[in-house]
Amino acid sequence: MFRTEICEILGIEYPIILGGMIWVGKSELVGAVSEAGGLGLLGAGGMSPQQIAEELENVRQQTGKPFGVNVPLMRPDSEEMIKVSIQAGASVITTSSGSPKRFTKMIQDHGCRVMHVVANVSFARKCAVAGVDVIAAEGYEAGGHNGADEITTMALIPQVVDVVDVPVVAAGGIAGGRGFVAALALGAKGVQMGTRFLATEESAAHANVKAAVVQMQDDGTCVTGRTTIGPTRAIKNRLTAKIIAAEKEGASREELFEMIGEGRSAKACVEGDCEDGSVYCGQIGGNIRTIKSAREVIEEVIAEARAVVESFPSLAQA
């Protein structure tokens, strides 16, 4: 019922993609998502090329199905990261935080697909011109680094779909079958989910982070970094309160960087400090109440989506 052209392009059973999350999307989660019929993406942002190769070797031991790697193009070694990923068996390279134009043809010449993450229509157009295979349009509800234009998923997807011929994947604010169907209704050909897979058994996130997600309420996240690294959504905690207070007082970029320091996301996700670390999480976290396996998540998304679609005739008669 839900086999779209994204499935054909990426070689997957369901048009459900794991968001490329730093510290979270390691080999166990990547392999589990791919084996369950979606597309697992290695969150390689905090990895060296050697670590990428090692993680992908572990993925290959878990599944013979397609998998990919998320490469942030702001990394100075992004080209090496891409080449190592391809050599290690990735069939999809997802790029973000930069222009994919420089690498698209090179990736495709190696028989791999390219997906680029955008946050507005202008960047989507540029990606289409660059020749990418898939565009992931991510709304402001998403966790982690977001677009400065602050466009929500509901508003962004139809606008992107209307101006590009490239298949679009919806990201941000999707964690179940209802969001999946809504994304398809808006014109997307699939979805990318981060926060829902963050709260899974195979996620590499610290147990404290997973607990923080399932305990979160609807207003449990906030956005910081507008004056420094760009808008970043995370669960409200002592760190975010400190940053917001400093931003309101007019602290300079330099003062904010000195106050925040480095490694805050690792402090939370790896070390488990959910007060002084950055707990990246999307707004949809308020709808997640249990830790499940990646396979259970995908199966429940499809089952709920099928139930929603099957309810439409009765709604039309009401």
C-alpha positions in Angstrom: 0.0 0.0 0.0 2.8 2.4 0.8 5.4 1.5 -1.7 6.5 4.8 -3.3 9.2 5.8 -5.8 11.5 6.4 -2.8 11.4 2.6 -2.3 12.5 2.0 -5.9 15.2 4.7 -5.8 16.7 3.5 -2.5 16.0 -0.2 -2.8 14.0 -0.4 0.4 10.6 -2.0 1.4 9.1 1.0 3.3 9.7 4.7 2.6 10.9 5.2 6.1 14.4 6.7 6.7 16.5 6.9 9.9 17.6 10.5 10.5 21.4 10.8 10.5 21.9 11.5 14.3 25.3 12.2 15.8 26.2 9.9 18.7 22.8 8.0 18.2 22.8 6.4 14.7 25.5 3.9 15.1 25.8 0.4 13.6 23.3 -1.4 15.7 20.5 1.1 15.0 21.4 1.5 11.3 21.4 -2.3 10.8 18.1 -2.7 12.6 16.3 -0.1 10.6 17.6 -1.4 7.3 16.8 -5.0 8.2 13.3 -4.0 9.2 12.7 -2.6 5.7 13.6 1.1 6.1 16.8 2.8 5.3 19.3 3.0 8.1 21.7 6.0 8.0 24.9 6.2 10.0 25.2 9.5 11.9 28.8 10.1 11.0 29.1 13.7 12.1 31.2 12.8 15.1 33.2 10.0 13.5 36.6 9.8 11.8 36.8 8.1 8.4 38.3 5.1 10.1 35.4 4.9 12.6 32.9 5.1 9.7 34.6 2.1 8.1 34.5 0.1 11.3 30.8 1.0 12.0 29.8 0.1 8.4 31.6 -3.3 8.7 29.3 -4.0 11.7 26.3 -2.9 9.7 27.2 -5.3 7.0 27.3 -8.1 9.5 23.7 -7.3 10.6 22.0 -6.9 7.2 22.4 -7.4 3.5 19.9 -4.7 2.8 20.7 -1.1 1.7 22.1 1.4 4.2 23.6 4.8 4.0 25.7 7.5 5.7 24.9 11.1 6.7 27.8 13.3 5.9 27.8 17.0 7.2 29.5 18.9 4.4 30.9 21.5 6.8 33.4 18.9 7.9 36.8 19.6 6.2 37.3 15.9 5.6 33.8 15.4 4.1 35.1 14.1 0.8 37.2 11.5 2.5 34.1 10.5 4.6 32.1 10.0 1.5 34.7 7.9 -0.2 35.2 5.7 2.8 31.5 5.3 3.1 31.1 4.2 -0.5 34.1 1.8 -0.2 32.5 0.3 2.9 29.3 -0.6 1.2 26.9 2.4 1.6 24.5 2.7 -1.2 23.1 6.1 -0.2 25.0 9.2 0.9 22.9 11.9 2.7 24.5 15.3 2.8 23.7 18.3 5.0 25.1 21.6 6.1 26.4 22.7 2.8 25.9 22.4 -1.0 25.8 18.9 -2.5 26.8 20.1 -5.9 30.5 19.4 -5.5 30.0 15.7 -4.6 26.7 14.6 -6.3 28.2 13.4 -9.6 31.1 11.7 -7.9 28.8 9.8 -5.6 26.4 8.8 -8.4 29.3 7.7 -10.6 30.1 5.2 -7.9 26.6 3.8 -8.2 25.2 5.4 -5.0 22.2 7.7 -4.5 22.4 11.2 -3.1 19.9 12.7 -0.6 20.3 16.2 0.7 18.6 17.8 3.6 17.1 21.3 3.2 15.0 23.6 5.3 13.5 25.9 2.7 12.4 26.1 -0.9 15.4 28.0 -2.2 17.8 25.3 -1.1 15.5 22.6 -2.5 15.6 24.2 -5.9 19.5 24.3 -5.8 19.5 20.6 -4.9 17.3 19.8 -7.8 19.7 21.7 -10.1 22.7 19.9 -8.5 21.0 16.6 -9.6 20.4 14.9 -6.2 18.2 11.8 -6.3 16.1 12.7 -3.2 15.4 15.9 -1.2 14.7 15.6 2.5 12.7 18.7 3.5 13.0 19.2 7.3 10.7 21.4 9.3 11.4 23.5 12.3 9.9 20.9 14.6 12.9 18.6 14.2 15.5 18.1 16.9 19.1 19.3 16.6 20.2 22.0 14.1 17.4 23.6 12.2 16.9 26.1 9.4 17.1 29.8 10.2 13.9 30.4 8.3 11.9 28.5 11.0 9.4 26.9 8.5 7.3 24.1 9.9 7.0 20.7 8.2 3.3 21.2 7.4 4.1 24.5 5.5 7.4 23.4 4.0 6.6 20.1 2.3 3.9 21.2 -0.1 5.9 24.3 -1.1 9.0 22.2 -1.9 7.0 19.5 -3.7 5.4 22.1 -5.9 8.7 23.5 -7.3 10.9 20.4 -7.7 10.7 17.3 -9.8 12.9 15.4 -7.4 11.1 13.0 -4.9 10.7 14.7 -1.5 11.0 13.0 1.9 9.4 14.8 4.9 11.3 15.2 8.1 10.5 16.9 11.4 7.6 16.1 13.7 6.9 12.6 12.4 6.9 9.6 14.8 3.9 7.4 13.8 1.5 6.4 11.1 -0.6 9.5 11.3 2.3 11.7 10.6 3.4 9.3 7.9 0.0 9.5 6.1 0.0 13.3 6.6 3.4 13.6 4.9 2.2 11.6 1.9 -1.0 13.7 1.7 1.3 16.8 1.5 3.1 15.3 -1.5 6.1 13.7 0.1 7.1 10.2 -1.1 8.5 9.1 2.3 9.5 10.2 5.8 12.6 10.6 7.8 12.3 10.1 11.5 15.0 11.0 14.1 13.5 11.4 17.6 11.3 8.2 17.3 14.4 6.1 16.5 16.3 7.9 19.2 14.0 6.3 21.7 14.6 2.7 20.6 16.4 -0.3 22.1 19.1 -0.2 19.4 19.8 3.6 19.7 23.3 4.4 20.9 21.9 7.2 23.0 22.5 7.1 26.8 19.6 5.6 28.8 19.2 9.0 30.5 18.5 10.6 27.1 16.0 8.0 26.2 14.2 8.5 29.5 14.2 12.2 29.0 12.4 11.8 25.7 9.7 9.5 27.0 9.1 11.8 30.0 8.9 14.9 27.8 5.7 16.9 27.5 4.5 18.8 24.4 6.3 22.0 25.3 9.4 20.2 26.5 11.8 21.5 23.9 13.2 25.0 23.1 15.4 26.6 20.4 18.8 28.1 21.2 21.7 29.2 19.1 20.1 31.7 16.9 23.0 34.2 17.4 25.8 31.6 17.3 25.6 28.2 15.6 22.1 28.6 14.2 18.8 27.5 15.6 19.1 24.2 17.6 16.2 22.4 19.2 16.8 20.4 22.4 15.0 19.4 25.5 14.7 22.2 28.1 17.3 21.8 30.9 19.8 23.8 32.9 22.0 24.4 29.9 19.2 25.7 27.6 18.0 28.0 30.4 21.5 29.4 30.8 21.9 30.0 27.0 18.5 31.6 26.6 19.1 33.9 29.5 22.5 35.0 28.1 21.0 35.5 24.6 18.2 37.7 26.1 20.9 39.8 27.8 22.6 40.4 24.5 25.7 38.2 25.0 28.0 38.2 22.0 28.8 35.2 19.9 32.2 34.9 21.5 30.8 35.1 25.0 28.2 32.5 24.2 30.7 30.1 22.7 32.9 30.5 25.7 30.0 29.8 28.1 28.7 26.8 26.2 32.0 25.2 25.4 32.5 22.2 23.2 31.1 18.7 23.3 27.7 19.5 24.8 25.8 17.0 22.7 28.2 14.2 23.5 28.0 15.2 27.2 24.3 14.3 27.1 24.1 11.5 24.5 27.3 9.7 25.4 27.8 10.6 29.1 24.2 10.9 30.1 24.3 14.4 31.6 20.8 15.7 30.6 21.2 18.9 32.6 24.4 20.4 31.3 24.5 18.6 28.0 22.5 19.3 24.8 19.7 16.7 24.5 18.7 17.1 20.9 15.1 16.2 20.4 12.2 17.1 18.2 8.8 18.4 19.4 7.2 15.1 18.6 9.0 13.7 21.6 6.0 14.6 23.6 4.1 11.9 21.7 6.6 9.1 22.5 5.9 7.2 25.7 7.7 3.8 25.3 11.1 2.5 24.2 10.6 0.0 21.4 12.8 -1.9 18.9 13.4 -0.3 15.5 11.4 -3.1 13.9 8.5 -2.5 16.2 8.6 1.2 15.3 8.5 0.6 11.6 5.8 -2.1 11.9 3.6 0.2 14.0 4.0 3.1 11.7 2.8 1.0 8.7 0.0 -0.6 10.7 -1.3 2.7 12.0 -0.9 4.3 8.6 -3.0 1.5 7.0 -5.7 2.0 9.7 -5.8 5.7 9.0 -6.1 5.3 5.3 -8.8 2.6 5.7 -10.8 5.0 7.9 -11.1 7.6 5.1 -14.2 6.1 3.4 -16.1 6.1 6.7 -15.1 9.8 7.3 -16.3 10.7 3.8 -19.7 9.2 4.6 -20.0 11.0 7.9 
